[in-house]
Structures are given as structure tokens and as C-alpha cells.
Amino acid sequence: MKKITLTIMAALALVFTVAAAQCAATTKKGKQCSRQAEPGSAYCWQHKK
């Protein structure tokens, strides 16, 4: 059971990492920014404030 829990946690961490790779900002047209987020941030260089 312990090994399965660690595997699920590792999978969730991977999904979060992949999801966080794209900038979280929204464009004027309502679409998500297509740029890559900077390391340690949810935003790209342009949307980082």
C-alpha cells in the first residue's frame, strides 16, 4: 500500500509540473498564454509582475 501511495503522489507531481510549464496568464481574447512559464513561477517573462 505504501508503494502505491508514493507512485500516485509521484504521478500527481509530474502532472502538476507539466501543467505548470505553460504560462497561467490569459490573453485579451480569453485564451491561455502559449509561452512557457519561467522556472519557479506560473507566468512567462511578459506576464510576470
N, C-alpha and C positions, 0 to 999 in steps of 0.2 A: 504494500500500500504506500509506503514512504517513497519508493522509486517512482511510482505512477504520479504522485503529487508533485515531485520535483520535475518530472517530464512535462506535466501540464503547465507548471509555472514557467519553465524554460520556453515553451511554445508561446505562452502569452507575452513574455518579454520580447520574443522575436517579432510577434505581430505588432506590438507597440513600437518597436524600433523601426520596422518597415513603414508603419503608418506615420511616424513622426518624421520620416525622411522628406516628405513634401511639406512645403510651407502651409501653415494653417490659415493664412490670410484669405480674404475674399475680395475678388476684383469688383470694379464698378458694375460689371454685368452680372454679378452674383455667382460667378464660378470660382472654384478654388484656385489660388495661385499655382502655377505649374512649376515654379522654381523649387530647388532643393533647399530645405531648411539648413541653417548653419549648425554646426556641432554644438550641442548643449542648449539649443533654442528651438522653439516651434516655428520660427519665422526665418525667411530668407534675408539677405542683406538689405533689400529695399524696404521690406515691411517691418524690420526690427526697429523698435523705438526706444 
